[in-house]
Amino acid sequence: MGSGDSSRSCDTSSQDLGFSYYPAENLIEYKWPPDETGEYYMLQEQVSEYLGVTSFKRKYPDLERRDLSHKEKLYLRELNVITETQCTLGLTALRSDEVIDLMIKEYPAKHAEYSVILQEKERQRITDHYKEYSQMQQQNTQKVEASKVPEYIKKAAKKAAEFNSNLNRERMEERRAYFDLQTHVIQVPQGKYKVLPTERTKVSSYPVALIPGQFQEYYKRYSPDELRYLPLNTALYEPPLDPELPALESDGDSDDAEDGRGDEKRKSKGTSDSSSGNVSEGEGLPEGQEEPLPGRQRPRDKAAAPRKDAPKRSALSKAVPGHKPKVIPNALCGICLKGKESSRRGKAEPLVHCSQCDNSGHPSCLDMTMELVSMIKTYPWQCMECKTCIICGQPHHEEEMMFCDVCDRGYHTFCVGLGAIPSGRWICDCCQRAPPTPRKVGRRGKNSKEG
């Protein structure tokens, strides 16, 4: 009984297919948009009728589909692909390559029938094109005049030249590389390089040393300024810091570069007086200089040399006579986010501004005394983000940066001859030589009298 049911179902399915047969020549493939950027599509309604699938969208939901626009429907109506009634309905377009793949996998008989129709259409198209070409050729031979033949030859030569120029341009710009099918190697044209003359590239008798200490003719010639950084008996200059070194990557190791001058050299320069003659000879320190603090034997001998190569921003931190502080209207404190009308303590307080950026702050928020505020107004003051060393002018090595308690200038410990940041109060050399201002003396005396 089961076999009878199966045969009956096969008969009914064959009858349905025969009743709803859709010829392959009615399955149209079109290009949209019709220009060069268009792609080939098929109508889902035609594909479902040709394959005999009732609910095509439900059976194949993974196929890429889209709804037809009004312009696309009018275009298909002009090609007699759809009727006027179908223009008012909602039609769906499928990619033709996906439909062909589907027919190859699941409907091979339908695909073979459709391939025969495609071959016949292509053969008919070539035949029609040849007929049109032959008719045009006959018409042209009849209309061509002998006097216009040279003009036609010039036009043909001009078009050939344009085609050749475009072809060469495409080869040089768009198709420079090609894939070799025999070796499976992508061939790329060789680049054009400037070739030096043979005199410049001639190899000498001793081009390179094969063992340590062997003579070679390739060596570097140092200038007098570069020799001051080398340890000839004792180096006169500190190793220069890399100005492009990011501040976040400062690890304190860059000052040990330049021919193995490490911590021994820094300690010898801080504790020994063997190189004081060389430094004083190259630097010219004044004789009547005050004795620096303990641990800072010669803070100026390391500062004089890098000043010549320091950036301009290091000069901004020097004391400038007649300097006027920066004025930023409507500025806000970067800590309490309030203006000069109110500070963190709820009182009106003027703001101090950074000379390098637009950062501002209340002295009370920055834990500055009035004496420190009056001192930073005498030179281009820098905030913590822009702070640079006065001696080397570099912002690197933040972990070895210390600040003067009187003027808030920044110094590297190795730039002033210190091995580590001192604990307690520290005053820079500039503030040690500067005499106290009369205002400070008067205020201190007034406080003592009141006490």
Protein Blocks (a to p, Z undefined) as FASTA:
>chain_A
ZZmmmmmmmmmmmmmmmmmgccfklpccddddfblkbccdddfklmmmmnopablmlmmm
mbccddddfklmmmmmmnomacfklmmpccddddfklmmmmmmmmmmmlmmmmmmmmmmm
mmmmmmmmmmmmmmmmmmmmmmpcfklmmmmmmmmmmmmmmmmmmmmmmmmmmmmpccdf
klopacddddddddddfklmpccfblbcfbghiacfbdcdddfklmmmpcghiafbdcdd
dfklcfklpghlmmmgghhiafklmmmmmmpcklmmmmmmmnopafkbccddehilblml
mmmmmmmmpcfklmmmpccehiacdddehiacfklopafkbcfkopacdddddfkbmcdc
dfklnopafklmmmmmmpccddfklpccfklopaghkllgccdfklopacdfklnopabd
cehjdddfklmmpccdfklmmmmmmmmmmZZ
